[in-house]
Amino acid sequence: MTRTIRIWCFLLACSAYVLAAPFNHQGLTEVLRDHVVNGKVDYGGIRRDRWKELKAYIESLGQANPDRFSHPEQVAFWLNAYNALVIERICEGASPDSALSRGSFFRRTTFLVAGQQRSLDDIEHRALRPLAKDPRVHFVLVCGANSCPPLRASAFSAGGELETELENAARRYVNDPKNVNIDFNGRKIILNQIFDWYKEDFGEILPFLARYRPASERVQLLQGEWEIDYNEYDWSTNQSPQPD
């Protein structure tokens, strides 16, 4: 092999490595780890202590090209992008706590992500859901409201960790009575409204719930008729309790 050919092979190998390099989400972890407690967010603390880090991370989202990432890395990218942008909006004084404000919060305000201006709805419905094809993302996508899932205190990453976290998040969510309340005697189930809003993602709901409930409950869930109802969604902000 001539010296020229060896150089070209080296450059091609370097290019392939650059294209395959995962996106660095450490900046988001730095923001979250000291300001998320039990799934709730200290927005004031982030604005005070980690605002530069959050803005730098969000700026980096604009230049990213997730099409070059592996599938798990793409899912992690869009999950983290959505959660980070929700935090930024609430830190800036916006809130999804009324029907009027939700229009601006989720649909009309846009952000530069992956080279395009995108709303939160665009990220969720046009990027993440069609890509993931996985209902478990609804247990880690956090819209800033109290009825949303708890926010993880670190960014998501790809590989086995993402799969494990999605599975663990689903199990925690389905076994939390605030989200899934089962009256076995009355054969009635009261669910968080995300199960209604995204029913096409969840498919047959009883088998889905049974997958994550204790083994002693699974047979009962899959037999007979059940009445299913939904809780009213609490859109108040998922602000962590402030010390006295």
C-alpha positions in Angstrom: 0.0 0.0 0.0 1.5 3.3 -1.0 1.9 6.2 1.4 -0.8 8.2 -0.4 -3.4 5.4 -0.1 -2.6 4.9 3.6 -3.2 8.6 4.2 -6.5 8.5 2.4 -7.6 5.4 4.4 -6.7 7.1 7.6 -8.7 10.2 6.7 -11.7 8.1 5.7 -11.5 6.3 9.0 -11.4 9.6 10.9 -14.4 10.9 8.9 -16.4 7.8 9.7 -15.5 8.2 13.4 -16.6 11.9 13.4 -19.9 11.0 11.7 -20.6 8.2 14.2 -19.6 10.2 17.3 -22.5 10.5 19.7 -23.9 13.9 20.7 -22.5 15.2 24.0 -25.4 15.7 26.5 -23.1 16.2 29.5 -24.0 19.9 29.6 -27.7 19.1 30.2 -26.7 16.6 33.0 -24.7 19.5 34.6 -27.9 21.6 34.6 -30.2 18.9 35.9 -28.3 17.0 38.6 -28.4 19.6 41.3 -31.8 21.1 40.4 -34.1 18.1 39.9 -35.4 16.4 43.1 -37.9 13.6 43.0 -38.8 14.5 39.5 -39.6 18.2 40.2 -37.5 21.1 39.0 -36.0 24.1 40.7 -36.4 26.5 37.8 -35.2 29.5 39.8 -32.1 27.7 40.8 -31.3 26.8 37.2 -31.9 30.4 36.1 -29.6 31.5 38.9 -26.8 28.9 38.9 -26.9 27.1 35.5 -28.3 29.4 33.0 -25.1 29.7 30.9 -24.8 25.9 30.8 -28.4 25.5 29.7 -28.2 28.1 27.0 -24.9 26.6 25.7 -26.4 23.2 25.6 -29.5 24.5 23.7 -27.3 26.4 21.3 -25.5 23.1 20.5 -28.8 21.5 19.6 -29.1 23.9 16.7 -26.0 22.7 14.9 -26.5 19.0 15.5 -27.3 16.5 12.6 -29.1 13.6 14.3 -29.6 11.9 11.0 -26.0 10.8 11.3 -26.6 9.2 14.7 -27.5 5.7 15.5 -31.2 5.1 16.2 -30.9 5.0 20.0 -28.7 8.1 19.8 -31.4 9.9 17.8 -34.1 9.0 20.3 -31.9 10.2 23.2 -31.2 13.4 21.3 -34.9 14.3 20.7 -35.9 13.4 24.3 -33.1 15.6 25.8 -33.9 18.4 23.3 -37.6 18.5 24.3 -36.9 18.3 28.0 -34.2 21.0 27.9 -36.3 23.4 25.8 -39.3 23.0 28.2 -37.0 24.0 31.1 -35.7 27.0 29.2 -39.2 28.2 28.4 -40.4 27.9 32.1 -37.2 29.6 33.3 -38.0 32.5 31.0 -41.4 32.8 32.6 -43.6 30.8 30.2 -45.9 28.1 31.4 -48.4 25.5 30.0 -50.8 26.1 32.9 -53.7 27.4 30.8 -55.3 26.5 27.5 -54.3 29.9 26.1 -50.7 29.6 27.1 -50.4 26.1 25.9 -50.9 27.2 22.3 -47.8 29.5 22.5 -45.8 27.1 24.7 -46.1 24.0 22.5 -47.0 25.1 19.0 -46.2 28.7 18.2 -42.8 29.3 19.9 -39.9 27.7 17.9 -36.3 26.9 18.5 -33.3 26.1 16.3 -32.9 22.3 16.6 -31.0 20.2 14.1 -30.8 23.1 11.6 -34.5 23.9 11.6 -36.9 26.1 13.6 -39.1 23.6 15.5 -41.8 23.9 18.1 -42.1 21.5 21.0 -45.0 19.9 19.2 -42.8 19.5 16.1 -40.2 17.8 18.2 -42.6 15.4 19.9 -45.0 14.6 17.0 -42.9 14.9 13.9 -39.4 13.9 15.1 -39.6 11.7 18.2 -42.8 9.7 18.0 -42.4 8.6 14.4 -38.7 7.8 15.1 -39.1 5.9 18.4 -42.3 4.0 17.7 -42.2 3.3 21.4 -45.0 4.3 23.8 -42.5 4.3 26.7 -41.1 7.7 25.6 -44.3 9.2 27.0 -43.0 8.2 30.5 -39.8 10.3 30.1 -41.0 13.2 28.0 -41.7 16.0 30.4 -43.9 19.0 29.4 -43.4 21.0 32.6 -46.7 20.2 34.2 -47.4 18.3 37.5 -49.3 15.5 35.7 -46.3 14.9 33.4 -43.9 12.1 34.3 -41.1 12.9 36.8 -38.0 14.5 35.2 -34.8 12.4 35.4 -31.9 14.3 37.0 -29.6 13.5 34.2 -29.7 13.5 30.4 -30.5 10.4 28.4 -27.8 8.6 26.5 -27.9 5.8 23.9 -27.3 2.1 24.0 -28.4 -0.2 26.8 -28.8 2.5 29.3 -31.6 4.1 27.3 -33.5 0.8 26.9 -33.1 0.1 30.6 -34.3 3.6 31.6 -37.3 3.4 29.3 -38.3 0.1 30.8 -37.7 1.3 34.4 -39.6 4.5 33.7 -42.6 2.5 32.3 -42.7 0.2 35.3 -42.5 3.1 37.8 -45.2 5.1 35.9 -47.7 2.2 35.6 -47.3 1.3 39.3 -47.9 4.8 40.5 -51.5 5.2 41.6 -51.5 8.8 40.5 -51.2 7.5 36.9 -52.8 4.0 37.1 -55.4 3.5 39.8 -56.9 0.0 39.7 -60.1 -0.9 41.6 -60.1 -4.7 41.3 -63.3 -5.1 43.3 -65.2 -2.5 41.2 -63.3 -3.5 38.0 -62.5 0.1 37.2 -59.2 1.7 36.1 -58.5 5.4 36.3 -55.6 6.5 34.1 -53.5 9.5 33.4 -54.8 11.3 30.3 -51.7 10.5 28.3 -53.1 7.0 27.9 -56.1 8.6 26.1 -54.2 11.2 24.1 -51.7 8.7 22.8 -53.9 5.6 22.6 -52.6 4.8 19.1 -49.1 4.5 20.6 -50.1 2.3 23.5 -52.4 -0.1 21.5 -54.4 -2.5 23.6 -54.1 -0.9 27.0 -54.9 -3.8 29.3 -52.0 -6.0 28.0 -49.8 -3.0 28.2 -50.6 -2.3 31.8 -50.4 -6.0 32.7 -46.8 -6.1 31.4 -45.7 -3.8 34.1 -47.9 -4.7 37.0 -47.1 -7.4 39.6 -47.6 -10.9 38.4 -50.4 -11.4 40.9 -52.5 -8.8 39.1 -51.9 -9.8 35.5 -54.4 -12.5 35.1 -57.2 -10.4 36.6 -56.3 -7.5 34.3 -56.6 -9.7 31.2 -59.9 -11.3 32.1 -63.4 -9.9 32.0 -64.7 -6.4 31.4 -63.2 -3.2 32.8 -64.5 0.3 33.1 -61.7 2.8 32.1 -61.8 6.5 33.0 -59.2 9.3 33.0 -58.0 11.8 35.6 -58.1 15.5 34.9 -54.7 16.6 33.9 -52.9 19.0 36.3 -51.2 21.6 34.2 -49.7 23.6 37.1 -45.9 23.8 36.8 -43.8 20.9 38.1 -41.8 23.3 40.4 -39.9 21.6 43.2 -41.0 22.6 46.7 -39.0 25.6 47.9 -37.4 25.5 51.4 -39.0 27.7 54.1 
